[in-house]
Amino acid sequence: MLPAFAILLLFQCLGEALVFLFRFPIPGPVAGMLLLLAALVAWPRLHDAVEQGANELLRHLSLLFVPAGVGIVVAASSVGGHWVAVAAGLVVSTLLTLAVTALVLKATSGTDRKEGGDV
């Protein structure tokens, strides 16, 4: 399992390095995941090496959210009287996300229905 964690951390560090060096506008771990995906496609045997460690991390995924929850509780006092703005931001961003997701699904589905039920 230790080699699997080492491989995952290696790809995360590679992603961080690429983002830092080339100033990509994406988070380093996302770039690392894309590199890992490319490596998994190129070398299918890598899947077996990474699978056990990835499954173990997924089993304990809820523990990874504890620091974020603590940060929200700590930062809640600094929001103070801005709850209306925060609530409006959450509602608007959720609606925009739903709208964009619907538009992307419609654009990529490729099955436009004609009136009258004929496909």
C-alpha positions as CSV (number, residue, x, y, z in Angstrom):
1,M,0.0,0.0,0.0
2,L,2.9,2.3,0.6
3,P,4.0,2.3,-3.0
4,A,0.5,3.2,-4.1
5,F,0.5,6.3,-1.8
6,A,4.0,7.2,-3.1
7,I,2.7,7.0,-6.7
8,L,-0.3,9.2,-5.8
9,L,1.8,11.7,-4.0
10,L,4.3,11.8,-6.8
11,F,1.6,12.7,-9.3
12,Q,0.2,15.3,-7.0
13,C,3.7,16.9,-6.7
14,L,4.2,16.7,-10.4
15,G,0.9,18.5,-10.9
16,E,1.9,21.2,-8.4
17,A,5.2,21.7,-10.1
18,L,3.7,22.0,-13.5
19,V,1.1,24.5,-12.3
20,F,3.8,26.5,-10.5
21,L,6.3,26.5,-13.4
22,F,3.9,27.2,-16.3
23,R,1.3,29.2,-14.3
24,F,-1.6,27.1,-15.4
25,P,-4.9,28.4,-14.1
26,I,-5.9,25.1,-12.4
27,P,-5.1,23.7,-9.0
28,G,-2.0,21.5,-8.8
29,P,-3.8,18.4,-7.6
30,V,-6.2,18.6,-10.6
31,A,-3.2,18.7,-12.9
32,G,-1.7,15.8,-11.0
33,M,-4.9,13.8,-11.5
34,L,-4.8,14.5,-15.3
35,L,-1.2,13.3,-15.4
36,L,-2.2,10.2,-13.4
37,L,-5.0,9.6,-15.9
38,A,-2.6,9.9,-18.8
39,A,-0.2,7.5,-17.1
40,L,-3.0,5.0,-16.4
41,V,-4.0,5.1,-20.0
42,A,-0.4,4.7,-21.2
43,W,0.5,2.0,-18.7
44,P,-2.5,-0.1,-17.7
45,R,-0.4,-2.2,-15.2
46,L,-0.1,1.0,-13.1
47,H,-3.7,0.6,-12.2
48,D,-3.0,-2.5,-10.1
49,A,-0.3,-0.7,-8.3
50,V,-2.5,2.3,-7.4
51,E,-5.8,0.6,-6.8
52,Q,-5.3,-0.6,-3.3
53,G,-4.0,2.7,-1.9
54,A,-6.8,4.6,-3.7
55,N,-9.4,2.3,-2.3
56,E,-8.0,2.8,1.2
57,L,-8.1,6.6,0.8
58,L,-11.7,6.4,-0.4
59,R,-12.7,4.4,2.6
60,H,-11.5,7.2,4.9
61,L,-12.6,10.1,2.7
62,S,-14.8,11.6,5.3
63,L,-11.7,12.3,7.5
64,L,-10.3,14.5,4.7
65,F,-13.3,16.9,5.1
66,V,-12.7,17.6,8.8
67,P,-10.1,20.4,8.3
68,A,-12.5,22.1,5.8
69,G,-15.3,21.9,8.3
70,V,-13.2,23.3,11.1
71,G,-12.1,26.1,8.7
72,I,-15.7,27.0,8.0
73,V,-16.6,27.1,11.7
74,V,-13.5,29.3,12.4
75,A,-14.3,31.6,9.5
76,A,-18.0,31.9,10.4
77,S,-17.3,34.7,12.9
78,S,-15.6,36.8,10.2
79,V,-18.7,36.6,8.0
80,G,-20.7,38.5,10.7
81,G,-23.5,40.5,9.2
82,H,-23.0,39.4,5.6
83,W,-25.2,36.3,5.8
84,V,-27.7,37.7,3.2
85,A,-24.8,38.1,0.7
86,V,-23.5,34.7,1.4
87,A,-26.9,33.1,1.1
88,A,-27.6,35.0,-2.2
89,G,-24.2,33.9,-3.5
90,L,-24.9,30.3,-2.7
91,V,-28.3,30.4,-4.4
92,V,-27.1,32.2,-7.5
93,S,-24.1,30.0,-7.9
94,T,-26.2,26.8,-7.5
95,L,-28.7,28.0,-10.1
96,L,-25.9,29.0,-12.5
97,T,-24.3,25.6,-12.0
98,L,-27.5,23.8,-12.7
99,A,-28.1,25.9,-15.8
100,V,-24.6,25.4,-17.2
101,T,-24.8,21.7,-16.5
102,A,-28.2,21.5,-18.4
103,L,-26.8,23.4,-21.3
104,V,-23.7,21.2,-21.5
105,L,-25.8,18.1,-21.3
106,K,-28.1,19.4,-24.1
107,A,-25.1,20.3,-26.3
108,T,-23.3,17.0,-25.8
109,S,-26.3,14.6,-25.9
110,G,-26.7,14.8,-29.6
111,T,-30.3,13.6,-29.5
112,D,-32.5,16.4,-30.5
113,R,-36.1,15.4,-30.4
114,K,-38.4,16.4,-33.2
115,E,-42.0,17.4,-32.5
116,G,-44.5,14.5,-33.0
117,G,-42.3,11.9,-31.4
118,D,-40.3,10.9,-34.5
119,V,-36.6,10.5,-33.7
